[in-house]
């Protein structure tokens, strides 16, 4: 597929004189087809880079020249993980992965049995979640955990965040580093009388006002027979994108030269290989 891209190199030390390199555009017919049929994040993105969608429920959503992309559409929360005891995603090479899987061993085989003695299992979970919080308070362990839930242990090379017609592209390793060095790891607190504290691990980062806000929450999902004893990791998407934009300001811009609507903002360590090896 031809690439409907124009590249604008932004040098923040001298932003007045950008360098422009033109690329071949898709035909108007092909571009029109992309606009009509490509309303999903994946379809629009792969059309821009000349890549392909990876089918199925995998960490990477798109691929080009051996580089794999995890695409995060506009939404309130990103689900990084939802793994049962028998999930194939548990990674034996990751100590953090195995620690999370071990938490699920406290639960009985059936949801009905769990319901009969929920306070008992909440007490067991409290001990496990305190242990997980202590484990993830170590920087190396936290990075290992993020490699597991975010990239499936280095399977993903780039993370892409859709923001309207814009796509922000970051190097996945740099994403993990930025989250980890800015993180504060805590356990959840009881919000009202009768609640059991320390049922979650909460990873917080500072917002633009310098206040710590929830970024990633790690918890066990026990909502019914269909979702029982599952490890869930969810992330506040906007908080994550704002964190990355604040700490990774270096940027190079790629534009759709057919419609001038879709824009790729490639940031930080992602810049080095993006034009030469991805495009």
C-alpha positions in Angstrom: 0.0 0.0 0.0 1.3 3.5 -0.8 1.7 5.8 2.1 -0.6 8.9 2.3 1.9 10.7 4.4 3.7 14.1 4.6 6.4 14.4 7.1 7.1 17.6 9.1 10.1 17.5 11.3 9.7 19.7 14.3 12.9 20.9 16.0 11.9 22.4 19.3 15.2 24.3 19.5 14.3 26.1 16.2 10.6 25.6 15.6 10.3 28.3 13.0 12.0 26.4 10.1 10.4 22.9 9.8 11.8 20.5 7.3 9.3 18.9 4.9 9.6 15.6 3.1 6.9 14.6 0.7 5.8 11.0 0.4 3.7 9.3 -2.3 0.0 9.5 -1.6 -2.7 6.8 -2.0 -4.9 7.3 -5.0 -8.0 9.3 -4.3 -10.2 6.2 -4.9 -8.3 4.2 -2.4 -8.2 7.0 0.1 -11.9 7.5 -0.3 -12.4 3.8 0.4 -10.4 4.2 3.6 -12.5 7.1 4.7 -15.8 5.3 4.0 -14.9 1.9 5.4 -12.2 2.7 7.8 -14.1 4.1 10.8 -12.3 1.9 13.3 -9.1 3.1 14.9 -7.2 0.1 13.4 -8.4 0.6 9.8 -7.6 4.3 9.7 -4.2 3.8 11.3 -3.0 1.0 9.1 -4.1 2.9 6.0 -1.8 5.8 7.1 1.3 3.7 7.7 0.6 1.1 5.0 0.5 -1.7 7.5 -2.0 -4.4 8.3 -4.5 -5.2 11.1 -3.6 -8.1 13.4 -6.8 -10.1 13.9 -7.9 -11.7 17.2 -7.5 -10.7 20.8 -3.8 -10.0 21.0 -1.8 -7.2 22.6 -0.6 -5.7 19.2 -3.4 -4.5 17.0 -1.4 -3.6 13.9 1.9 -4.4 12.2 4.3 -2.9 9.7 7.7 -4.2 8.7 7.9 -6.4 11.8 7.0 -3.5 14.1 3.9 -4.0 16.2 1.5 -1.4 17.5 -1.0 -1.4 20.3 -3.8 1.1 19.5 -5.7 2.9 22.2 -9.0 4.4 21.0 -10.7 7.4 22.7 -12.3 6.0 25.8 -12.4 6.6 29.5 -10.5 3.5 30.6 -8.1 1.1 28.9 -8.3 -2.5 29.9 -4.7 -3.8 30.0 -5.5 -7.2 31.4 -8.5 -9.5 32.3 -7.0 -12.9 32.9 -8.6 -16.0 34.5 -6.6 -18.8 36.3 -6.5 -20.7 33.0 -5.6 -17.8 30.7 -2.8 -18.4 28.2 -1.5 -14.9 28.8 0.2 -15.6 32.1 4.0 -15.4 31.5 6.2 -17.7 33.5 9.3 -15.6 32.8 7.7 -12.6 34.6 7.8 -12.8 38.4 5.1 -10.2 38.6 2.9 -12.2 36.3 3.2 -15.3 38.5 2.6 -13.3 41.6 -0.7 -12.0 40.1 -1.7 -15.4 39.0 -1.0 -16.8 42.5 -3.5 -14.4 44.0 -6.3 -16.2 42.2 -5.5 -19.4 44.0 -7.2 -18.2 47.1 -10.7 -18.5 45.5 -12.8 -21.7 45.5 -13.8 -23.4 42.3 -17.3 -21.9 42.1 -18.7 -18.4 42.3 -21.6 -19.8 44.5 -19.1 -21.1 47.1 -17.3 -17.7 47.1 -20.6 -15.9 47.7 -21.3 -18.1 50.8 -18.2 -16.7 52.6 -17.2 -13.4 50.9 -15.7 -11.8 54.0 -13.3 -14.7 54.4 -12.0 -14.4 50.8 -11.8 -10.6 51.1 -9.6 -11.1 54.1 -7.3 -13.4 52.1 -7.3 -11.0 49.2 -6.3 -8.1 51.5 -3.1 -10.0 52.5 -2.3 -10.8 48.9 -2.9 -7.3 47.7 -0.6 -5.8 50.4 2.1 -8.3 49.2 1.6 -7.2 45.6 1.8 -3.6 46.5 5.1 -4.2 48.3 6.4 -6.1 45.4 5.5 -3.4 42.8 7.0 -0.7 45.0 10.4 -1.8 43.7 11.1 0.0 40.4 12.5 -3.1 38.6 9.5 -5.2 39.7 7.1 -2.4 38.5 8.7 -2.3 35.1 8.6 -6.1 34.9 4.9 -5.9 35.6 4.2 -3.2 33.0 6.1 -5.3 30.4 3.7 -8.1 31.2 0.4 -6.2 31.1 1.2 -3.5 28.5 3.4 -5.3 25.9 3.0 -9.0 26.7 6.8 -9.0 27.5 8.1 -7.0 24.6 5.6 -8.2 21.9 4.5 -4.5 21.4 7.0 -2.0 20.0 4.8 1.2 19.8 1.7 2.4 21.7 -0.7 4.6 19.7 -3.3 6.9 21.3 -6.2 8.2 19.1 -7.2 11.8 19.9 -9.8 12.9 17.4 -8.1 12.9 14.0 -4.7 12.7 15.7 -2.6 9.7 16.6 0.1 10.0 19.3 2.8 7.4 18.9 5.2 6.4 21.6 8.0 3.8 22.0 6.5 1.1 24.3 9.7 0.8 26.4 9.8 4.5 27.0 6.1 4.4 28.0 6.9 1.8 30.6 9.9 3.8 31.9 7.9 7.1 32.2 5.0 5.5 34.1 7.3 3.6 36.4 9.6 6.5 37.4 6.6 8.7 38.1 4.5 6.2 39.9 3.4 5.9 43.5 2.1 2.5 44.4 -0.6 2.2 47.1 -3.4 -0.1 48.3 -7.0 1.0 48.1 -8.7 2.3 51.3 -12.2 1.5 52.7 -14.5 4.4 51.6 -17.4 3.6 53.9 -18.2 1.6 57.0 -18.3 -2.1 56.1 -15.9 -1.9 53.2 -12.7 -4.1 53.3 -9.6 -2.0 52.7 -6.6 -3.1 50.6 -8.7 -4.9 48.0 -6.8 -3.3 45.1 -3.4 -2.0 44.2 -3.6 1.5 42.9 -0.8 3.1 40.8 -0.9 6.9 40.9 0.9 9.7 39.1 0.8 13.4 39.4 -1.5 15.5 37.2 -0.6 19.0 35.8 -1.5 20.5 39.2 0.9 18.3 41.0 -1.7 16.2 42.7 -1.6 12.4 42.6 -4.4 10.8 40.7 -5.3 7.1 40.0 -3.6 5.9 36.8 -3.8 2.1 36.9 -6.0 -0.1 39.2 -5.3 -3.8 39.8 -8.1 -5.8 41.2 -9.9 -9.1 41.1 -13.2 -9.3 39.2 -15.9 -11.4 40.9 -19.1 -10.1 39.3 -20.8 -13.5 38.5 -20.4 -17.0 37.1 -19.1 -15.5 33.7 -16.5 -13.2 35.4 -15.2 -14.9 38.5 -11.7 -15.0 39.9 -10.2 -12.9 37.1 -7.3 -10.5 37.4 -8.2 -7.1 36.0 -5.9 -4.2 35.2 -7.5 -1.0 34.0 -5.9 2.4 33.2 -7.3 6.0 33.1 -6.5 6.7 29.4 -6.5 10.5 29.5 -4.3 10.5 32.6 -1.8 8.3 30.8 -1.8 10.2 27.5 -1.3 13.5 29.5 1.5 12.0 31.5 3.3 10.8 28.3 2.8 14.1 26.5 4.2 16.1 29.5 7.3 13.9 29.9 8.0 13.2 26.2 7.8 16.6 24.4 10.2 15.8 21.4 7.9 15.4 18.4 7.9 14.7 14.7 4.7 15.1 12.7 3.4 13.0 9.8 0.2 14.1 7.9 -2.2 12.6 5.4 -1.6 14.5 2.2 -4.8 13.5 0.6 -7.3 14.9 3.1 -5.0 16.7 5.6 -7.2 15.3 8.4 -5.3 12.4 9.9 -2.1 13.4 11.8 0.5 11.2 13.4 2.5 12.8 16.3 5.5 10.6 16.8 7.2 11.3 20.1 10.4 10.7 21.9 12.3 7.4 21.3 9.7 6.4 18.7 11.1 9.0 16.3 14.4 7.3 15.5 13.1 4.3 13.6 9.6 5.4 12.6 10.4 7.2 9.3 13.4 5.0 8.2 12.2 1.6 9.2 8.4 1.7 9.8 7.3 3.9 6.9 
